[in-house]
Amino acid sequence: MQVRLNSPIGAKGDNIDVKIAYSFVIPANGAGRFGRLYTRTGVVYQIAQWFPRMCVYDDVEGWNTLPYMGQGEFLL
C-alpha cells in the first residue's frame, strides 16, 4: 500500500496518522491457510494473511510497495 502525502514528512521526527476502515469476511471455502471447516462439534476458523498488506522494507531492495494480488507470500 502506498499513501501519497500532500507534503513531505520532516526528517526530524514528524508524525502522521493513517486510519483505514477495514473489514474481512471469512470465506466458507478458503484455500490453504484460511477458511472455515465445519465439523460435528462446531466450526474451525483458520485465518492467515487476512490483514491489508502495508509496505515491506528489506535491506537489499528497499521499500516493496507492490500489492498482494493472490495466493502466495507477500514478499518474494
All heavy atoms as a GROMACS GRO file, in nm:
protein
  604
    1MET      N    1   0.084  -0.116   0.000
    1MET     CA    2   0.000   0.000   0.000
    1MET      C    3   0.088   0.123   0.000
    1MET      O    4   0.190   0.127   0.068
    1MET     CB    5  -0.088   0.000   0.124
    1MET     CG    6  -0.179   0.116   0.132
    1MET     SD    7  -0.290   0.095   0.272
    1MET     CE    8  -0.251   0.237   0.364
    2GLN      N    9   0.051   0.220  -0.077
    2GLN     CA   10   0.123   0.347  -0.080
    2GLN      C   11   0.025   0.459  -0.049
    2GLN      O   12  -0.088   0.458  -0.097
    2GLN     CB   13   0.180   0.372  -0.219
    2GLN     CG   14   0.326   0.352  -0.229
    2GLN     CD   15   0.377   0.382  -0.370
    2GLN    OE1   16   0.303   0.402  -0.464
    2GLN    NE2   17   0.506   0.383  -0.382
    3VAL      N   18   0.070   0.552   0.031
    3VAL     CA   19  -0.009   0.671   0.061
    3VAL      C   20   0.070   0.790   0.011
    3VAL      O   21   0.184   0.812   0.053
    3VAL     CB   22  -0.035   0.685   0.213
    3VAL    CG1   23  -0.110   0.813   0.244
    3VAL    CG2   24  -0.111   0.563   0.264
    4ARG      N   25   0.014   0.865  -0.080
    4ARG     CA   26   0.079   0.984  -0.134
    4ARG      C   27   0.044   1.103  -0.044
    4ARG      O   28  -0.073   1.133  -0.025
    4ARG     CB   29   0.033   1.012  -0.276
    4ARG     CG   30   0.056   0.895  -0.370
    4ARG     CD   31   0.188   0.905  -0.434
    4ARG     NE   32   0.203   0.795  -0.529
    4ARG     CZ   33   0.318   0.756  -0.574
    4ARG    NH1   34   0.428   0.817  -0.535
    4ARG    NH2   35   0.328   0.656  -0.658
    5LEU      N   36   0.144   1.167   0.010
    5LEU     CA   37   0.123   1.278   0.101
    5LEU      C   38   0.124   1.410   0.024
    5LEU      O   39   0.194   1.424  -0.076
    5LEU     CB   40   0.232   1.280   0.208
    5LEU     CG   41   0.245   1.153   0.292
    5LEU    CD1   42   0.363   1.165   0.388
    5LEU    CD2   43   0.116   1.124   0.366
    6ASN      N   44   0.050   1.508   0.073
    6ASN     CA   45   0.049   1.640   0.011
    6ASN      C   46   0.180   1.714   0.031
    6ASN      O   47   0.217   1.797  -0.051
    6ASN     CB   48  -0.066   1.724   0.067
    6ASN     CG   49  -0.201   1.668   0.027
    6ASN    OD1   50  -0.214   1.608  -0.079
    6ASN    ND2   51  -0.300   1.686   0.112
    7SER      N   52   0.248   1.685   0.141
    7SER     CA   53   0.379   1.746   0.167
    7SER      C   54   0.467   1.642   0.235
    7SER      O   55   0.417   1.550   0.300
    7SER     CB   56   0.364   1.870   0.254
    7SER     OG   57   0.302   1.837   0.376
    8PRO      N   58   0.598   1.654   0.218
    8PRO     CA   59   0.688   1.554   0.276
    8PRO      C   60   0.687   1.556   0.429
    8PRO      O   61   0.661   1.659   0.491
    8PRO     CB   62   0.826   1.592   0.223
    8PRO     CG   63   0.810   1.714   0.141
    8PRO     CD   64   0.668   1.756   0.143
    9ILE      N   65   0.719   1.443   0.487
    9ILE     CA   66   0.736   1.432   0.632
    9ILE      C   67   0.876   1.482   0.665
    9ILE      O   68   0.972   1.446   0.598
    9ILE     CB   69   0.719   1.286   0.677
    9ILE    CG1   70   0.577   1.239   0.652
    9ILE    CG2   71   0.754   1.271   0.824
    9ILE    CD1   72   0.555   1.094   0.684
   10GLY      N   73   0.885   1.561   0.769
   10GLY     CA   74   1.014   1.613   0.810
   10GLY      C   75   1.107   1.504   0.859
   10GLY      O   76   1.064   1.402   0.912
   11ALA      N   77   1.235   1.524   0.844
   11ALA     CA   78   1.335   1.423   0.879
   11ALA      C   79   1.361   1.415   1.029
   11ALA      O   80   1.426   1.324   1.075
   11ALA     CB   81   1.466   1.453   0.807
   12LYS      N   82   1.308   1.507   1.106
   12LYS     CA   83   1.340   1.512   1.250
   12LYS      C   84   1.224   1.466   1.336
   12LYS      O   85   1.197   1.522   1.441
   12LYS     CB   86   1.383   1.652   1.287
   12LYS     CG   87   1.509   1.692   1.214
   12LYS     CD   88   1.577   1.805   1.279
   12LYS     CE   89   1.697   1.839   1.193
   12LYS     NZ   90   1.814   1.863   1.264
   13GLY      N   91   1.151   1.363   1.291
   13GLY     CA   92   1.050   1.303   1.378
   13GLY      C   93   0.908   1.347   1.356
   13GLY      O   94   0.828   1.337   1.448
   14ASP      N   95   0.874   1.400   1.239
   14ASP     CA   96   0.734   1.431   1.213
   14ASP      C   97   0.649   1.305   1.219
   14ASP      O   98   0.699   1.194   1.199
   14ASP     CB   99   0.716   1.493   1.074
   14ASP     CG  100   0.751   1.641   1.072
   14ASP    OD1  101   0.781   1.696   1.179
   14ASP    OD2  102   0.747   1.700   0.963
   15ASN      N  103   0.522   1.320   1.246
   15ASN     CA  104   0.429   1.207   1.254
   15ASN      C  105   0.310   1.231   1.165
   15ASN      O  106   0.271   1.345   1.140
   15ASN     CB  107   0.376   1.189   1.398
   15ASN     CG  108   0.484   1.151   1.494
   15ASN    OD1  109   0.562   1.063   1.467
   15ASN    ND2  110   0.488   1.218   1.608
   16ILE      N  111   0.250   1.121   1.119
   16ILE     CA  112   0.121   1.126   1.052
   16ILE      C  113   0.035   1.014   1.110
   16ILE      O  114   0.088   0.916   1.162
   16ILE     CB  115   0.130   1.111   0.898
   16ILE    CG1  116   0.186   0.973   0.860
   16ILE    CG2  117   0.212   1.221   0.836
   16ILE    CD1  118   0.169   0.940   0.715
   17ASP      N  119  -0.093   1.033   1.105
   17ASP     CA  120  -0.187   0.928   1.144
   17ASP      C  121  -0.257   0.879   1.019
   17ASP      O  122  -0.305   0.960   0.940
   17ASP     CB  123  -0.293   0.980   1.242
   17ASP     CG  124  -0.234   1.010   1.378
   17ASP    OD1  125  -0.148   0.933   1.423
   17ASP    OD2  126  -0.275   1.110   1.439
   18VAL      N  127  -0.261   0.748   1.002
   18VAL     CA  128  -0.330   0.688   0.888
   18VAL      C  129  -0.439   0.598   0.946
   18VAL      O  130  -0.411   0.510   1.026
   18VAL     CB  131  -0.234   0.604   0.802
   18VAL    CG1  132  -0.308   0.536   0.688
   18VAL    CG2  133  -0.121   0.691   0.748
   19LYS      N  134  -0.563   0.625   0.908
   19LYS     CA  135  -0.675   0.543   0.954
   19LYS      C  136  -0.731   0.468   0.835
   19LYS      O  137  -0.750   0.525   0.728
   19LYS     CB  138  -0.783   0.631   1.018
   19LYS     CG  139  -0.736   0.696   1.145
   19LYS     CD  140  -0.845   0.778   1.208
   19LYS     CE  141  -0.791   0.844   1.333
   19LYS     NZ  142  -0.893   0.919   1.403
   20ILE      N  143  -0.757   0.340   0.854
   20ILE     CA  144  -0.808   0.255   0.748
   20ILE      C  145  -0.935   0.188   0.797
   20ILE      O  146  -0.932   0.118   0.900
   20ILE     CB  147  -0.705   0.147   0.708
   20ILE    CG1  148  -0.576   0.213   0.659
   20ILE    CG2  149  -0.762   0.054   0.603
   20ILE    CD1  150  -0.463   0.116   0.637
   21ALA      N  151  -1.044   0.209   0.726
   21ALA     CA  152  -1.167   0.135   0.756
   21ALA      C  153  -1.155   0.000   0.685
   21ALA      O  154  -1.142  -0.006   0.564
   21ALA     CB  155  -1.289   0.212   0.706
   22TYR      N  156  -1.158  -0.107   0.762
   22TYR     CA  157  -1.132  -0.239   0.703
   22TYR      C  158  -1.220  -0.344   0.770
   22TYR      O  159  -1.241  -0.342   0.890
   22TYR     CB  160  -0.984  -0.277   0.724
   22TYR     CG  161  -0.948  -0.410   0.666
   22TYR    CD1  162  -0.931  -0.426   0.530
   22TYR    CD2  163  -0.934  -0.522   0.746
   22TYR    CE1  164  -0.899  -0.549   0.476
   22TYR    CE2  165  -0.903  -0.646   0.693
   22TYR     CZ  166  -0.885  -0.658   0.558
   22TYR     OH  167  -0.855  -0.779   0.505
   23SER      N  168  -1.269  -0.433   0.689
   23SER     CA  169  -1.342  -0.549   0.741
   23SER      C  170  -1.306  -0.670   0.657
   23SER      O  171  -1.254  -0.656   0.547
   23SER     CB  172  -1.493  -0.525   0.739
   23SER     OG  173  -1.537  -0.512   0.606
   24PHE      N  174  -1.334  -0.787   0.709
   24PHE     CA  175  -1.296  -0.911   0.640
   24PHE      C  176  -1.403  -1.016   0.665
   24PHE      O  177  -1.441  -1.039   0.779
   24PHE     CB  178  -1.161  -0.960   0.693
   24PHE     CG  179  -1.115  -1.088   0.631
   24PHE    CD1  180  -1.060  -1.090   0.504
   24PHE    CD2  181  -1.127  -1.208   0.699
   24PHE    CE1  182  -1.016  -1.208   0.447
   24PHE    CE2  183  -1.083  -1.326   0.643
   24PHE     CZ  184  -1.028  -1.326   0.516
   25VAL      N  185  -1.450  -1.077   0.559
   25VAL     CA  186  -1.546  -1.186   0.569
   25VAL      C  187  -1.470  -1.317   0.550
   25VAL      O  188  -1.402  -1.335   0.449
   25VAL     CB  189  -1.658  -1.174   0.463
   25VAL    CG1  190  -1.751  -1.293   0.470
   25VAL    CG2  191  -1.733  -1.043   0.482
   26ILE      N  192  -1.478  -1.403   0.648
   26ILE     CA  193  -1.409  -1.532   0.638
   26ILE      C  194  -1.485  -1.617   0.537
   26ILE      O  195  -1.604  -1.645   0.555
   26ILE     CB  196  -1.405  -1.604   0.774
   26ILE    CG1  197  -1.335  -1.515   0.877
   26ILE    CG2  198  -1.334  -1.738   0.762
   26ILE    CD1  199  -1.351  -1.564   1.018
   27PRO      N  200  -1.420  -1.658   0.427
   27PRO     CA  201  -1.491  -1.734   0.325
   27PRO      C  202  -1.531  -1.873   0.374
   27PRO      O  203  -1.461  -1.934   0.455
   27PRO     CB  204  -1.390  -1.744   0.211
   27PRO     CG  205  -1.257  -1.727   0.275
   27PRO     CD  206  -1.278  -1.639   0.395
   28ALA      N  207  -1.644  -1.920   0.324
   28ALA     CA  208  -1.691  -2.055   0.360
   28ALA      C  209  -1.592  -2.159   0.311
   28ALA      O  210  -1.565  -2.258   0.377
   28ALA     CB  211  -1.829  -2.079   0.303
   29ASN      N  212  -1.539  -2.139   0.193
   29ASN     CA  213  -1.442  -2.233   0.134
   29ASN      C  214  -1.315  -2.156   0.104
   29ASN      O  215  -1.303  -2.093   0.000
   29ASN     CB  216  -1.497  -2.295   0.005
   29ASN     CG  217  -1.624  -2.373   0.031
   29ASN    OD1  218  -1.625  -2.462   0.114
   29ASN    ND2  219  -1.731  -2.337  -0.036
   30GLY      N  220  -1.221  -2.161   0.195
   30GLY     CA  221  -1.096  -2.091   0.175
   30GLY      C  222  -0.996  -2.178   0.101
   30GLY      O  223  -1.031  -2.277   0.037
   31ALA      N  224  -0.870  -2.138   0.112
   31ALA     CA  225  -0.764  -2.215   0.048
   31ALA      C  226  -0.642  -2.214   0.139
   31ALA      O  227  -0.612  -2.112   0.200
   31ALA     CB  228  -0.729  -2.152  -0.087
   32GLY      N  229  -0.577  -2.324   0.150
   32GLY     CA  230  -0.453  -2.330   0.226
   32GLY      C  231  -0.470  -2.293   0.371
   32GLY      O  232  -0.525  -2.368   0.449
   33ARG      N  233  -0.429  -2.174   0.407
   33ARG     CA  234  -0.424  -2.134   0.547
   33ARG      C  235  -0.541  -2.047   0.590
   33ARG      O  236  -0.531  -1.975   0.688
   33ARG     CB  237  -0.294  -2.062   0.575
   33ARG     CG  238  -0.175  -2.157   0.567
   33ARG     CD  239  -0.049  -2.083   0.592
   33ARG     NE  240  -0.012  -2.012   0.469
   33ARG     CZ  241   0.094  -1.936   0.457
   33ARG    NH1  242   0.172  -1.916   0.559
   33ARG    NH2  243   0.121  -1.877   0.344
   34PHE      N  244  -0.651  -2.048   0.516
   34PHE     CA  245  -0.765  -1.977   0.570
   34PHE      C  246  -0.896  -2.030   0.516
   34PHE      O  247  -0.902  -2.092   0.413
   34PHE     CB  248  -0.751  -1.826   0.556
   34PHE     CG  249  -0.800  -1.761   0.429
   34PHE    CD1  250  -0.863  -1.826   0.326
   34PHE    CD2  251  -0.783  -1.625   0.418
   34PHE    CE1  252  -0.907  -1.760   0.214
   34PHE    CE2  253  -0.828  -1.556   0.306
   34PHE     CZ  254  -0.888  -1.624   0.204
   35GLY      N  255  -0.999  -2.007   0.595
   35GLY     CA  256  -1.132  -2.054   0.560
   35GLY      C  257  -1.204  -2.109   0.682
   35GLY      O  258  -1.164  -2.085   0.795
   36ARG      N  259  -1.311  -2.180   0.656
   36ARG     CA  260  -1.391  -2.240   0.764
   36ARG      C  261  -1.397  -2.391   0.742
   36ARG      O  262  -1.406  -2.438   0.630
   36ARG     CB  263  -1.534  -2.189   0.760
   36ARG     CG  264  -1.549  -2.043   0.776
   36ARG     CD  265  -1.695  -2.006   0.768
   36ARG     NE  266  -1.708  -1.873   0.713
   36ARG     CZ  267  -1.822  -1.812   0.695
   36ARG    NH1  268  -1.935  -1.872   0.728
   36ARG    NH2  269  -1.827  -1.692   0.646
   37LEU      N  270  -1.393  -2.462   0.849
   37LEU     CA  271  -1.409  -2.608   0.843
   37LEU      C  272  -1.524  -2.642   0.936
   37LEU      O  273  -1.518  -2.618   1.057
   37LEU     CB  274  -1.281  -2.679   0.888
   37LEU     CG  275  -1.290  -2.831   0.898
   37LEU    CD1  276  -1.318  -2.892   0.760
   37LEU    CD2  277  -1.162  -2.887   0.957
   38TYR      N  278  -1.631  -2.694   0.879
   38TYR     CA  279  -1.749  -2.731   0.957
   38TYR      C  280  -1.732  -2.874   1.006
   38TYR      O  281  -1.709  -2.965   0.927
   38TYR     CB  282  -1.875  -2.716   0.872
   38TYR     CG  283  -1.901  -2.573   0.832
   38TYR    CD1  284  -1.853  -2.522   0.712
   38TYR    CD2  285  -1.971  -2.488   0.916
   38TYR    CE1  286  -1.875  -2.390   0.676
   38TYR    CE2  287  -1.994  -2.356   0.882
   38TYR     CZ  288  -1.946  -2.308   0.762
   38TYR     OH  289  -1.968  -2.177   0.729
   39THR      N  290  -1.740  -2.892   1.138
   39THR     CA  291  -1.726  -3.024   1.198
   39THR      C  292  -1.850  -3.055   1.281
   39THR      O  293  -1.934  -2.968   1.303
   39THR     CB  294  -1.600  -3.031   1.288
   39THR    OG1  295  -1.624  -2.953   1.405
   39THR    CG2  296  -1.476  -2.981   1.215
   40ARG      N  297  -1.860  -3.176   1.330
   40ARG     CA  298  -1.974  -3.215   1.415
   40ARG      C  299  -1.979  -3.135   1.544
   40ARG      O  300  -2.085  -3.114   1.600
   40ARG     CB  301  -1.968  -3.363   1.448
   40ARG     CG  302  -2.003  -3.453   1.330
   40ARG     CD  303  -1.997  -3.598   1.370
   40ARG     NE  304  -1.856  -3.632   1.397
   40ARG     CZ  305  -1.814  -3.719   1.485
   40ARG    NH1  306  -1.900  -3.788   1.556
   40ARG    NH2  307  -1.687  -3.743   1.502
   41THR      N  308  -1.864  -3.091   1.590
   41THR     CA  309  -1.860  -3.020   1.719
   41THR      C  310  -1.854  -2.868   1.705
   41THR      O  311  -1.845  -2.798   1.804
   41THR     CB  312  -1.739  -3.068   1.800
   41THR    OG1  313  -1.620  -3.045   1.725
   41THR    CG2  314  -1.752  -3.215   1.835
   42GLY      N  315  -1.859  -2.817   1.583
   42GLY     CA  316  -1.856  -2.672   1.563
   42GLY      C  317  -1.774  -2.634   1.441
   42GLY      O  318  -1.737  -2.719   1.360
   43VAL      N  319  -1.748  -2.507   1.431
   43VAL     CA  320  -1.674  -2.455   1.316
   43VAL      C  321  -1.532  -2.422   1.359
   43VAL      O  322  -1.509  -2.360   1.463
   43VAL     CB  323  -1.741  -2.327   1.260
   43VAL    CG1  324  -1.667  -2.275   1.139
   43VAL    CG2  325  -1.887  -2.355   1.226
   44VAL      N  326  -1.435  -2.464   1.278
   44VAL     CA  327  -1.296  -2.430   1.300
   44VAL      C  328  -1.260  -2.321   1.200
   44VAL      O  329  -1.280  -2.339   1.079
   44VAL     CB  330  -1.203  -2.553   1.280
   44VAL    CG1  331  -1.057  -2.513   1.293
   44VAL    CG2  332  -1.240  -2.664   1.376
   45TYR      N  333  -1.213  -2.208   1.251
   45TYR     CA  334  -1.171  -2.098   1.165
   45TYR      C  335  -1.020  -2.098   1.155
   45TYR      O  336  -0.950  -2.100   1.255
   45TYR     CB  337  -1.218  -1.964   1.222
   45TYR     CG  338  -1.367  -1.952   1.228
   45TYR    CD1  339  -1.437  -1.983   1.344
   45TYR    CD2  340  -1.439  -1.910   1.118
   45TYR    CE1  341  -1.575  -1.972   1.350
   45TYR    CE2  342  -1.577  -1.898   1.122
   45TYR     CZ  343  -1.643  -1.928   1.238
   45TYR     OH  344  -1.779  -1.917   1.243
   46GLN      N  345  -0.971  -2.100   1.034
   46GLN     CA  346  -0.827  -2.094   1.012
   46GLN      C  347  -0.801  -1.966   0.934
   46GLN      O  348  -0.850  -1.950   0.822
   46GLN     CB  349  -0.778  -2.216   0.935
   46GLN     CG  350  -0.628  -2.220   0.923
   46GLN     CD  351  -0.580  -2.351   0.866
   46GLN    OE1  352  -0.656  -2.442   0.839
   46GLN    NE2  353  -0.451  -2.361   0.847
   47ILE      N  354  -0.728  -1.875   0.996
   47ILE     CA  355  -0.710  -1.743   0.936
   47ILE      C  356  -0.562  -1.708   0.934
   47ILE      O  357  -0.494  -1.710   1.036
   47ILE     CB  358  -0.786  -1.636   1.016
   47ILE    CG1  359  -0.934  -1.673   1.023
   47ILE    CG2  360  -0.767  -1.499   0.953
   47ILE    CD1  361  -1.015  -1.587   1.114
   48ALA      N  362  -0.512  -1.676   0.816
   48ALA     CA  363  -0.375  -1.627   0.800
   48ALA      C  364  -0.377  -1.525   0.687
   48ALA      O  365  -0.456  -1.534   0.594
   48ALA     CB  366  -0.280  -1.741   0.765
   49GLN      N  367  -0.293  -1.428   0.696
   49GLN     CA  368  -0.280  -1.324   0.593
   49GLN      C  369  -0.413  -1.258   0.562
   49GLN      O  370  -0.448  -1.235   0.447
   49GLN     CB  371  -0.218  -1.383   0.466
   49GLN     CG  372  -0.081  -1.440   0.491
   49GLN     CD  373  -0.022  -1.507   0.371
   49GLN    OE1  374  -0.090  -1.542   0.277
   49GLN    NE2  375   0.108  -1.523   0.372
   50TRP      N  376  -0.488  -1.222   0.662
   50TRP     CA  377  -0.620  -1.163   0.643
   50TRP      C  378  -0.617  -1.012   0.646
   50TRP      O  379  -0.714  -0.948   0.613
   50TRP     CB  380  -0.716  -1.213   0.752
   50TRP     CG  381  -0.665  -1.184   0.889
   50TRP    CD1  382  -0.586  -1.265   0.964
   50TRP    CD2  383  -0.685  -1.065   0.964
   50TRP    NE1  384  -0.555  -1.205   1.083
   50TRP    CE2  385  -0.616  -1.080   1.085
   50TRP    CE3  386  -0.755  -0.947   0.942
   50TRP    CZ2  387  -0.613  -0.982   1.182
   50TRP    CZ3  388  -0.753  -0.849   1.040
   50TRP    CH2  389  -0.682  -0.868   1.158
   51PHE      N  390  -0.505  -0.955   0.686
   51PHE     CA  391  -0.497  -0.810   0.704
   51PHE      C  392  -0.446  -0.743   0.578
   51PHE      O  393  -0.379  -0.804   0.497
   51PHE     CB  394  -0.404  -0.777   0.822
   51PHE     CG  395  -0.274  -0.851   0.815
   51PHE    CD1  396  -0.166  -0.802   0.744
   51PHE    CD2  397  -0.261  -0.975   0.876
   51PHE    CE1  398  -0.048  -0.871   0.736
   51PHE    CE2  399  -0.143  -1.046   0.869
   51PHE     CZ  400  -0.036  -0.993   0.798
   52PRO      N  401  -0.478  -0.615   0.560
   52PRO     CA  402  -0.424  -0.546   0.442
   52PRO      C  403  -0.273  -0.534   0.451
   52PRO      O  404  -0.219  -0.506   0.557
   52PRO     CB  405  -0.491  -0.408   0.446
   52PRO     CG  406  -0.551  -0.394   0.579
   52PRO     CD  407  -0.560  -0.529   0.643
   53ARG      N  408  -0.207  -0.556   0.341
   53ARG     CA  409  -0.061  -0.550   0.338
   53ARG      C  410  -0.016  -0.407   0.325
   53ARG      O  411  -0.058  -0.335   0.237
   53ARG     CB  412  -0.008  -0.630   0.221
   53ARG     CG  413   0.142  -0.622   0.208
   53ARG     CD  414   0.184  -0.691   0.079
   53ARG     NE  415   0.326  -0.695   0.066
   53ARG     CZ  416   0.396  -0.615  -0.012
   53ARG    NH1  417   0.336  -0.523  -0.082
   53ARG    NH2  418   0.526  -0.626  -0.019
   54MET      N  419   0.070  -0.366   0.414
   54MET     CA  420   0.132  -0.236   0.404
   54MET      C  421   0.261  -0.254   0.325
   54MET      O  422   0.277  -0.351   0.254
   54MET     CB  423   0.159  -0.178   0.542
   54MET     CG  424   0.035  -0.168   0.627
   54MET     SD  425  -0.089  -0.064   0.548
   54MET     CE  426  -0.229  -0.098   0.650
   55CYS      N  427   0.353  -0.167   0.338
   55CYS     CA  428   0.482  -0.179   0.270
   55CYS      C  429   0.576  -0.267   0.352
   55CYS      O  430   0.569  -0.271   0.473
   55CYS     CB  431   0.546  -0.043   0.252
   55CYS     SG  432   0.458   0.066   0.144
   56VAL      N  433   0.665  -0.332   0.281
   56VAL     CA  434   0.769  -0.412   0.345
   56VAL      C  435   0.903  -0.347   0.309
   56VAL      O  436   0.925  -0.308   0.195
   56VAL     CB  437   0.767  -0.558   0.292
   56VAL    CG1  438   0.885  -0.636   0.345
   56VAL    CG2  439   0.637  -0.624   0.328
   57TYR      N  440   0.989  -0.334   0.406
   57TYR     CA  441   1.123  -0.280   0.381
   57TYR      C  442   1.225  -0.390   0.406
   57TYR      O  443   1.222  -0.456   0.509
   57TYR     CB  444   1.153  -0.161   0.472
   57TYR     CG  445   1.288  -0.100   0.443
   57TYR    CD1  446   1.302  -0.009   0.340
   57TYR    CD2  447   1.400  -0.138   0.515
   57TYR    CE1  448   1.426   0.046   0.310
   57TYR    CE2  449   1.524  -0.086   0.487
   57TYR     CZ  450   1.537   0.006   0.384
   57TYR     OH  451   1.660   0.059   0.354
   58ASP      N  452   1.311  -0.412   0.308
   58ASP     CA  453   1.424  -0.502   0.334
   58ASP      C  454   1.553  -0.429   0.299
   58ASP      O  455   1.554  -0.334   0.222
   58ASP     CB  456   1.409  -0.636   0.261
   58ASP     CG  457   1.431  -0.631   0.112
   58ASP    OD1  458   1.531  -0.571   0.069
   58ASP    OD2  459   1.350  -0.688   0.038
   59ASP      N  460   1.662  -0.474   0.358
   59ASP     CA  461   1.788  -0.402   0.343
   59ASP      C  462   1.860  -0.429   0.212
   59ASP      O  463   1.968  -0.377   0.188
   59ASP     CB  464   1.880  -0.431   0.462
   59ASP     CG  465   1.910  -0.579   0.478
   59ASP    OD1  466   1.855  -0.661   0.402
   59ASP    OD2  467   1.989  -0.613   0.567
   60VAL      N  468   1.799  -0.509   0.124
   60VAL     CA  469   1.857  -0.536  -0.008
   60VAL      C  470   1.786  -0.455  -0.116
   60VAL      O  471   1.847  -0.383  -0.193
   60VAL     CB  472   1.852  -0.687  -0.041
   60VAL    CG1  473   1.904  -0.713  -0.180
   60VAL    CG2  474   1.930  -0.766   0.062
   61GLU      N  475   1.652  -0.465  -0.119
   61GLU     CA  476   1.573  -0.400  -0.224
   61GLU      C  477   1.510  -0.267  -0.182
   61GLU      O  478   1.459  -0.194  -0.264
   61GLU     CB  479   1.461  -0.494  -0.271
   61GLU     CG  480   1.510  -0.625  -0.328
   61GLU     CD  481   1.581  -0.608  -0.462
   61GLU    OE1  482   1.547  -0.515  -0.536
   61GLU    OE2  483   1.672  -0.688  -0.489
   62GLY      N  484   1.508  -0.238  -0.052
   62GLY     CA  485   1.443  -0.116  -0.004
   62GLY      C  486   1.294  -0.140   0.014
   62GLY      O  487   1.251  -0.249   0.052
   63TRP      N  488   1.213  -0.038  -0.013
   63TRP     CA  489   1.068  -0.047   0.006
   63TRP      C  490   1.003  -0.129  -0.105
   63TRP      O  491   1.024  -0.102  -0.223
   63TRP     CB  492   1.005   0.092   0.009
   63TRP     CG  493   1.034   0.164   0.136
   63TRP    CD1  494   1.121   0.265   0.152
   63TRP    CD2  495   0.977   0.137   0.263
   63TRP    NE1  496   1.123   0.305   0.284
   63TRP    CE2  497   1.035   0.228   0.354
   63TRP    CE3  498   0.883   0.046   0.312
   63TRP    CZ2  499   1.002   0.230   0.489
   63TRP    CZ3  500   0.851   0.049   0.445
   63TRP    CH2  501   0.909   0.140   0.532
   64ASN      N  502   0.922  -0.227  -0.067
   64ASN     CA  503   0.844  -0.307  -0.161
   64ASN      C  504   0.699  -0.264  -0.144
   64ASN      O  505   0.635  -0.297  -0.044
   64ASN     CB  506   0.861  -0.455  -0.131
   64ASN     CG  507   0.777  -0.544  -0.221
   64ASN    OD1  508   0.674  -0.502  -0.274
   64ASN    ND2  509   0.819  -0.667  -0.238
   65THR      N  510   0.647  -0.190  -0.239
   65THR     CA  511   0.510  -0.137  -0.230
   65THR      C  512   0.413  -0.210  -0.322
   65THR      O  513   0.301  -0.166  -0.341
   65THR     CB  514   0.507   0.013  -0.263
   65THR    OG1  515   0.556   0.032  -0.396
   65THR    CG2  516   0.593   0.092  -0.165
   66LEU      N  517   0.458  -0.320  -0.380
   66LEU     CA  518   0.370  -0.394  -0.472
   66LEU      C  519   0.252  -0.453  -0.395
   66LEU      O  520   0.269  -0.506  -0.286
   66LEU     CB  521   0.448  -0.505  -0.542
   66LEU     CG  522   0.563  -0.459  -0.630
   66LEU    CD1  523   0.641  -0.578  -0.683
   66LEU    CD2  524   0.512  -0.373  -0.744
   67PRO      N  525   0.132  -0.446  -0.452
   67PRO     CA  526   0.016  -0.501  -0.382
   67PRO      C  527   0.016  -0.653  -0.383
   67PRO      O  528   0.071  -0.716  -0.473
   67PRO     CB  529  -0.102  -0.446  -0.462
   67PRO     CG  530  -0.047  -0.425  -0.599
   67PRO     CD  531   0.097  -0.386  -0.580
   68TYR      N  532  -0.046  -0.710  -0.283
   68TYR     CA  533  -0.066  -0.854  -0.277
   68TYR      C  534  -0.185  -0.886  -0.367
   68TYR      O  535  -0.294  -0.834  -0.347
   68TYR     CB  536  -0.094  -0.895  -0.133
   68TYR     CG  537  -0.129  -1.040  -0.116
   68TYR    CD1  538  -0.035  -1.139  -0.138
   68TYR    CD2  539  -0.258  -1.078  -0.077
   68TYR    CE1  540  -0.067  -1.272  -0.122
   68TYR    CE2  541  -0.290  -1.211  -0.060
   68TYR     CZ  542  -0.195  -1.306  -0.083
   68TYR     OH  543  -0.227  -1.439  -0.067
   69MET      N  544  -0.164  -0.970  -0.467
   69MET     CA  545  -0.268  -0.992  -0.568
   69MET      C  546  -0.321  -1.134  -0.576
   69MET      O  547  -0.386  -1.169  -0.672
   69MET     CB  548  -0.210  -0.953  -0.706
   69MET     CG  549  -0.167  -0.809  -0.714
   69MET     SD  550  -0.301  -0.692  -0.694
   69MET     CE  551  -0.385  -0.711  -0.847
   70GLY      N  552  -0.294  -1.217  -0.478
   70GLY     CA  553  -0.348  -1.353  -0.486
   70GLY      C  554  -0.280  -1.443  -0.385
   70GLY      O  555  -0.220  -1.397  -0.289
   71GLN      N  556  -0.290  -1.571  -0.408
   71GLN     CA  557  -0.229  -1.665  -0.316
   71GLN      C  558  -0.078  -1.655  -0.322
   71GLN      O  559  -0.020  -1.629  -0.426
   71GLN     CB  560  -0.271  -1.808  -0.348
   71GLN     CG  561  -0.414  -1.838  -0.306
   71GLN     CD  562  -0.445  -1.984  -0.326
   71GLN    OE1  563  -0.423  -2.037  -0.434
   71GLN    NE2  564  -0.496  -2.048  -0.223
   72GLY      N  565  -0.015  -1.679  -0.212
   72GLY     CA  566   0.130  -1.675  -0.206
   72GLY      C  567   0.175  -1.583  -0.095
   72GLY      O  568   0.096  -1.524  -0.024
   73GLU      N  569   0.304  -1.571  -0.083
   73GLU     CA  570   0.360  -1.487   0.022
   73GLU      C  571   0.364  -1.343  -0.026
   73GLU      O  572   0.363  -1.314  -0.144
   73GLU     CB  573   0.500  -1.536   0.057
   73GLU     CG  574   0.503  -1.676   0.112
   73GLU     CD  575   0.419  -1.692   0.238
   73GLU    OE1  576   0.414  -1.600   0.321
   73GLU    OE2  577   0.356  -1.799   0.254
   74PHE      N  578   0.371  -1.251   0.071
   74PHE     CA  579   0.370  -1.110   0.038
   74PHE      C  580   0.499  -1.065  -0.028
   74PHE      O  581   0.499  -0.987  -0.119
   74PHE     CB  582   0.351  -1.028   0.164
   74PHE     CG  583   0.213  -1.040   0.223
   74PHE    CD1  584   0.196  -1.035   0.359
   74PHE    CD2  585   0.102  -1.055   0.144
   74PHE    CE1  586   0.070  -1.045   0.416
   74PHE    CE2  587  -0.024  -1.065   0.199
   74PHE     CZ  588  -0.040  -1.060   0.335
   75LEU      N  589   0.610  -1.108   0.022
   75LEU     CA  590   0.737  -1.058  -0.024
   75LEU      C  591   0.815  -1.171  -0.090
   75LEU      O  592   0.840  -1.273  -0.029
   75LEU     CB  593   0.817  -1.002   0.095
   75LEU     CG  594   0.953  -0.940   0.062
   75LEU    CD1  595   0.936  -0.823  -0.033
   75LEU    CD2  596   1.022  -0.899   0.188
   76LEU      N  597   0.849  -1.152  -0.213
   76LEU     CA  598   0.924  -1.255  -0.285
   76LEU      C  599   1.067  -1.214  -0.304
   76LEU      O  600   1.101  -1.104  -0.314
   76LEU     CB  601   0.860  -1.282  -0.422
   76LEU     CG  602   0.715  -1.327  -0.418
   76LEU    CD1  603   0.660  -1.338  -0.558
   76LEU    CD2  604   0.704  -1.458  -0.344
   0.00000   0.00000   0.00000
